[in-house]
Amino acid sequence: MSRIHDVAGMGFCPWETAFLVGSSVAQAVRAAREIGGEGEAVTAAALVSRGVRVLDQRFCGGGSIPNAVCAAAVAGAAGAFVGTVGDDEEGRVVRQALGSHGVDCRWLVTAPGRTALSVVLTKPGAKAPRQLTLRRHHGTAGSGSLHQPTCRVLHLGYPGTRQLAWAEEQKRRSGLVSVDVGQGCTRNVALPQTTKLLAQADLVIVSRANAGRLTGQGRGVALGDRIAALRSLLGPGALLVVTLGAEGAAASRGSVLLRLAPPTVDAVDPTGAGDCLAGHLAAALAHGELAGEGMVDALRRAVAASALSVTALSARGRLSSRQEADAWSVKVSVEEVSGLDL
């Protein structure tokens, strides 16, 4: 494998089960919590026994950063993932699942303990899934076990001490940093570190909801004003992409402000649509395609791939190749917005 990877991600890497339910998601969440609290495995049979109608299920690896690296790899980027799993069967399968998408797992450390466990519950037509972390990985890899791979783009999702240090080292190496702002970044205790991480970023992806939490703005604030507040946290050359669910995305760099509407698809599960978009954009960043006129094509391709991802269950149910995303990108409409009129 190449010694220099296009995209290397570091983050939380659970074993995940996704359930498509035909009854109330709130009911399914209560049932899953009861099952997990009793120490049982959350299975379709266990959910059905508590009155939940299960339409489909999928076992897979999870985590926003692993999902994005898988999407980048399927899009043609040389990807690597850095993290830890437990020394159990779930950890072995998580490693195998990443490898099946072409991700280099040499930096995925197996440590004592159980692999983290999460459950995703969604319903056909739902705007957003519910994700429960039922077990965290408590094993330790040791402070010297995680090494930073050489990469063109370092993709991060949480402002931990190690992540901040690696971002700074990446910039010293003249490398690039992309950040997918998760909900953990928006907690009050994490905000100072998040601000430091965003200042290092060349690419920032954030959902509309997390953008509001990050800037302390309420729901009634216009998207354009929210983007302006976010831009004050970034370097002048950084590309900011705000994901808007079924409405697509908005992108901002310098004085350019774009609104991208996705193609119409038959949505099954919105889980991981933002992760897929982040992976395609990180791959484009690594290949120099977010500079100049190539930025619009890369954004359209990422929005198309994100839309296609919701047509299957789970974040990795359908990951698009660059060719497929390119073919669908012509169905993504792009509008340049003047000022902050979004």
C-alpha positions as CSV (number, residue, x, y, z in Angstrom):
1,M,0.0,0.0,0.0
2,S,1.0,3.6,-0.5
3,R,3.1,5.1,2.3
4,I,1.3,8.4,1.9
5,H,-2.5,8.1,2.2
6,D,-4.9,10.6,0.7
7,V,-7.2,10.6,3.7
8,A,-6.5,9.4,7.2
9,G,-9.2,9.6,9.9
10,M,-9.1,9.3,13.6
11,G,-12.1,8.7,15.8
12,F,-14.7,6.6,17.6
13,C,-15.1,3.2,16.0
14,P,-18.1,1.1,17.3
15,W,-19.7,-2.1,16.3
16,E,-23.1,-1.0,15.1
17,T,-26.5,-2.5,14.3
18,A,-29.0,-0.5,12.3
19,F,-32.7,-1.3,12.5
20,L,-35.4,0.0,10.2
21,V,-38.7,0.0,12.2
22,G,-42.3,0.3,11.1
23,S,-43.5,1.5,14.5
24,S,-42.6,4.5,16.6
25,V,-38.9,5.3,16.8
26,A,-39.4,6.6,20.3
27,Q,-40.9,3.2,21.3
28,A,-37.9,1.4,19.7
29,V,-35.5,3.7,21.6
30,R,-37.1,2.9,24.9
31,A,-37.1,-0.8,24.1
32,A,-33.4,-0.8,23.1
33,R,-32.4,1.0,26.3
34,E,-34.3,-1.5,28.3
35,I,-32.6,-4.4,26.5
36,G,-29.2,-2.9,26.8
37,G,-29.8,-2.0,30.5
38,E,-30.6,-5.6,31.2
39,G,-27.3,-6.7,29.6
40,E,-28.9,-8.3,26.6
41,A,-27.9,-7.9,23.0
42,V,-30.2,-5.6,21.0
43,T,-31.6,-8.0,18.3
44,A,-34.6,-7.9,16.1
45,A,-36.2,-10.6,18.1
46,A,-35.6,-8.7,21.4
47,L,-37.2,-5.6,19.9
48,V,-40.1,-7.5,18.5
49,S,-40.7,-9.1,21.9
50,R,-41.3,-5.6,23.3
51,G,-43.8,-4.6,20.6
52,V,-41.4,-3.0,18.0
53,R,-42.1,-3.8,14.4
54,V,-38.8,-4.4,12.7
55,L,-38.7,-4.1,8.9
56,D,-35.0,-4.7,8.3
57,Q,-31.6,-4.7,10.0
58,R,-28.0,-4.5,9.1
59,F,-24.8,-5.3,11.1
60,C,-21.8,-3.1,10.3
61,G,-19.1,-0.9,11.6
62,G,-20.1,2.6,12.6
63,G,-18.7,6.0,13.7
64,S,-18.8,9.2,11.7
65,I,-15.1,9.3,10.9
66,P,-14.7,5.6,9.9
67,N,-17.8,6.0,7.7
68,A,-16.3,9.1,6.0
69,V,-13.0,7.3,5.4
70,C,-14.9,4.3,3.9
71,A,-16.7,6.7,1.6
72,A,-13.5,8.4,0.6
73,A,-11.9,5.1,-0.1
74,V,-14.8,3.9,-2.3
75,A,-14.6,7.3,-4.1
76,G,-11.0,6.4,-5.1
77,A,-8.9,7.9,-2.3
78,A,-6.2,5.9,-0.4
79,G,-7.7,5.8,3.1
80,A,-6.5,4.8,6.5
81,F,-8.2,4.8,9.9
82,V,-6.6,5.4,13.3
83,G,-8.5,4.2,16.5
84,T,-9.0,1.3,18.8
85,V,-11.3,-1.7,19.0
86,G,-11.6,-4.4,21.7
87,D,-10.0,-7.8,21.6
88,D,-13.4,-9.5,20.9
89,E,-15.3,-10.8,17.9
90,E,-16.9,-7.5,17.2
91,G,-13.5,-5.8,17.0
92,R,-12.4,-8.4,14.5
93,V,-15.5,-7.8,12.3
94,V,-15.1,-4.0,12.6
95,R,-11.6,-4.3,11.2
96,Q,-12.8,-6.7,8.5
97,A,-15.6,-4.3,7.5
98,L,-13.2,-1.3,7.1
99,G,-10.8,-3.4,5.1
100,S,-13.6,-4.6,2.8
101,H,-14.0,-0.9,1.7
102,G,-10.3,-0.6,1.0
103,V,-9.3,1.2,4.2
104,D,-5.8,0.6,5.6
105,C,-6.2,-0.7,9.2
106,R,-2.6,-0.8,10.2
107,W,-3.3,2.0,12.7
108,L,-6.4,0.4,14.1
109,V,-5.2,-0.9,17.5
110,T,-6.7,-3.9,19.2
111,A,-6.7,-3.2,23.0
112,P,-8.0,-5.2,26.0
113,G,-11.7,-4.9,26.6
114,R,-15.0,-5.0,24.6
115,T,-15.5,-3.1,21.4
116,A,-17.8,-0.1,21.7
117,L,-21.4,-0.9,20.8
118,S,-24.1,1.3,19.2
119,V,-27.6,0.9,17.8
120,V,-29.2,3.1,15.1
121,L,-33.0,3.2,14.9
122,T,-34.8,4.8,12.0
123,K,-38.1,4.7,10.2
124,P,-38.9,5.0,6.5
125,G,-39.2,8.7,5.7
126,A,-37.5,9.9,8.9
127,K,-35.5,13.1,8.7
128,A,-32.9,11.9,11.2
129,P,-32.1,8.5,12.9
130,R,-31.7,7.9,16.6
131,Q,-28.4,6.5,17.7
132,L,-27.7,5.0,21.1
133,T,-24.3,4.2,22.4
134,L,-24.9,1.2,24.6
135,R,-21.3,0.3,25.4
136,R,-18.1,2.3,25.2
137,H,-14.7,0.7,24.7
138,H,-12.9,0.9,28.1
139,G,-9.7,-0.8,27.0
140,T,-6.6,1.3,26.6
141,A,-4.2,1.2,23.7
142,G,-1.5,3.0,25.7
143,S,-0.2,6.5,24.9
144,G,2.4,5.3,22.5
145,S,0.3,2.9,20.5
146,L,-1.5,5.3,18.2
147,H,0.8,6.7,15.5
148,Q,-0.1,9.4,13.0
149,P,0.1,8.1,9.5
150,T,1.5,10.3,6.7
151,C,-1.5,11.7,4.8
152,R,-2.5,14.5,2.5
153,V,-5.7,15.1,4.6
154,L,-6.2,14.4,8.3
155,H,-9.9,14.0,8.9
156,L,-11.1,14.6,12.5
157,G,-14.4,14.8,14.3
158,Y,-13.6,15.6,18.0
159,P,-11.2,18.1,19.6
160,G,-9.3,15.8,21.9
161,T,-5.8,16.5,23.1
162,R,-4.3,14.0,20.7
163,Q,-6.5,15.3,17.8
164,L,-5.4,18.8,18.4
165,A,-1.7,17.8,18.5
166,W,-2.0,15.8,15.3
167,A,-3.8,18.7,13.6
168,E,-1.0,21.0,14.5
169,E,1.6,18.5,13.3
170,Q,-0.3,18.0,10.1
171,K,-0.1,21.7,9.4
172,R,3.6,21.8,10.2
173,R,4.0,19.1,7.6
174,S,2.2,21.3,5.1
175,G,-0.7,18.8,5.1
176,L,-4.4,19.5,5.1
177,V,-7.0,19.1,7.9
178,S,-10.7,18.5,7.5
179,V,-13.1,18.5,10.5
180,D,-16.6,17.0,10.7
181,V,-18.2,18.9,13.6
182,G,-20.0,16.3,15.7
183,Q,-22.3,17.1,18.6
184,G,-19.4,16.4,21.0
185,C,-17.6,19.4,19.6
186,T,-20.5,21.7,20.6
187,R,-20.6,20.9,24.3
188,N,-19.5,23.8,26.5
189,V,-16.6,22.0,27.9
190,A,-15.3,21.2,24.4
191,L,-15.8,24.7,22.8
192,P,-12.3,26.1,23.5
193,Q,-10.7,23.0,22.0
194,T,-13.1,23.1,19.1
195,T,-12.2,26.7,18.4
196,K,-8.5,25.7,18.2
197,L,-9.3,22.8,15.9
198,L,-11.4,24.8,13.5
199,A,-8.7,27.4,13.2
200,Q,-6.5,24.6,11.8
201,A,-9.1,23.4,9.3
202,D,-9.0,23.7,5.5
203,L,-12.4,22.0,5.2
204,V,-15.2,22.1,7.8
205,I,-18.5,20.1,7.5
206,V,-21.2,20.7,10.0
207,S,-25.0,20.0,10.2
208,R,-27.4,23.0,10.5
209,A,-28.3,21.9,14.1
210,N,-24.7,21.6,15.2
211,A,-23.9,24.9,13.6
212,G,-26.4,26.5,15.8
213,R,-25.1,24.8,18.9
214,L,-21.5,25.8,18.0
215,T,-22.3,29.5,17.6
216,G,-24.9,29.6,20.4
217,Q,-27.7,30.7,18.1
218,G,-31.3,29.6,18.4
219,R,-33.5,27.9,15.8
220,G,-34.9,31.2,14.5
221,V,-31.6,32.5,13.2
222,A,-31.3,32.6,9.4
223,L,-28.9,30.2,7.8
224,G,-26.9,33.0,6.3
225,D,-26.3,34.6,9.7
226,R,-25.3,31.3,11.1
227,I,-22.8,30.8,8.3
228,A,-21.4,34.3,8.9
229,A,-20.9,33.4,12.6
230,L,-19.2,30.2,11.8
231,R,-16.9,31.8,9.3
232,S,-15.5,34.0,12.1
233,L,-14.1,30.8,13.6
234,L,-12.3,29.7,10.5
235,G,-9.3,30.7,8.5
236,P,-10.0,32.9,5.4
237,G,-9.3,30.2,2.9
238,A,-11.3,27.4,4.6
239,L,-14.2,25.8,2.9
240,L,-17.3,25.6,5.1
241,V,-20.1,23.2,4.2
242,V,-23.3,23.2,6.2
243,T,-25.4,20.0,5.6
244,L,-29.2,20.6,5.4
245,G,-30.6,17.1,5.4
246,A,-33.0,16.4,2.5
247,E,-32.5,20.0,1.4
248,G,-28.9,19.4,0.4
249,A,-26.1,21.7,1.6
250,A,-24.8,25.3,1.6
251,A,-21.1,26.0,1.0
252,S,-19.1,29.1,1.8
253,R,-15.5,30.2,1.0
254,G,-14.5,33.9,0.9
255,S,-17.2,35.9,-0.8
256,V,-18.7,32.8,-2.5
257,L,-21.9,31.4,-1.0
258,L,-23.6,28.4,-2.7
259,R,-26.8,26.5,-2.2
260,L,-26.9,23.0,-3.5
261,A,-30.1,21.0,-3.9
262,P,-29.9,17.2,-4.1
263,P,-31.5,14.9,-6.7
264,T,-34.8,13.3,-5.8
265,V,-34.3,9.7,-4.5
266,D,-36.3,7.1,-2.7
267,A,-35.1,7.6,0.8
268,V,-34.8,4.6,3.2
269,D,-32.5,5.7,5.9
270,P,-30.7,9.1,6.4
271,T,-28.0,7.6,8.7
272,G,-24.5,8.7,7.6
273,A,-25.5,10.9,4.7
274,G,-23.3,13.7,6.1
275,D,-20.5,11.2,6.7
276,C,-20.7,10.2,3.0
277,L,-20.6,13.8,1.9
278,A,-17.6,14.5,4.2
279,G,-15.7,11.5,2.8
280,H,-16.2,12.6,-0.8
281,L,-15.1,16.1,0.0
282,A,-12.1,14.9,2.0
283,A,-11.1,12.9,-1.1
284,A,-11.6,15.9,-3.3
285,L,-9.4,18.0,-0.9
286,A,-6.6,15.4,-1.1
287,H,-6.7,15.5,-4.9
288,G,-6.6,19.3,-5.1
289,E,-10.2,19.5,-6.5
290,L,-11.6,22.0,-4.0
291,A,-9.4,24.8,-5.4
292,G,-10.7,27.2,-8.1
293,E,-13.4,26.1,-10.5
294,G,-13.1,22.5,-9.5
295,M,-14.8,23.3,-6.1
296,V,-18.3,23.4,-7.6
297,D,-17.9,20.0,-9.4
298,A,-16.6,18.4,-6.2
299,L,-19.5,19.8,-4.1
300,R,-22.0,18.6,-6.6
301,R,-20.4,15.1,-6.6
302,A,-20.4,15.0,-2.8
303,V,-24.1,16.1,-2.5
304,A,-25.1,13.5,-5.1
305,A,-23.2,10.7,-3.2
306,S,-24.9,11.8,0.0
307,A,-28.3,11.6,-1.6
308,L,-27.6,8.1,-2.9
309,S,-26.5,6.9,0.5
310,V,-30.0,7.4,2.0
311,T,-31.4,4.8,-0.4
312,A,-30.1,1.9,1.7
313,L,-30.1,1.0,5.4
314,S,-27.1,2.1,7.5
315,A,-24.3,4.6,6.9
316,R,-22.4,2.1,4.7
317,G,-25.4,0.5,3.0
318,R,-24.6,2.3,-0.2
319,L,-21.4,4.1,-0.8
320,S,-21.0,5.6,-4.3
321,S,-17.9,5.3,-6.5
322,R,-16.6,8.5,-8.0
323,Q,-18.0,7.5,-11.3
324,E,-21.5,6.9,-10.0
325,A,-21.5,10.2,-8.0
326,D,-20.3,12.0,-11.1
327,A,-23.1,10.6,-13.1
328,W,-25.7,11.8,-10.5
329,S,-24.0,15.1,-9.9
330,V,-25.7,16.6,-13.0
331,K,-28.9,16.3,-11.1
332,V,-27.6,18.6,-8.3
333,S,-28.7,22.1,-8.8
334,V,-26.4,24.9,-7.7
335,E,-27.4,28.5,-6.9
336,E,-25.0,31.3,-6.0
337,V,-26.5,33.3,-3.3
338,S,-25.7,37.0,-2.9
339,G,-24.8,38.3,0.6
340,L,-26.4,36.3,3.4
341,D,-29.8,35.8,1.8
342,L,-30.3,32.1,2.5
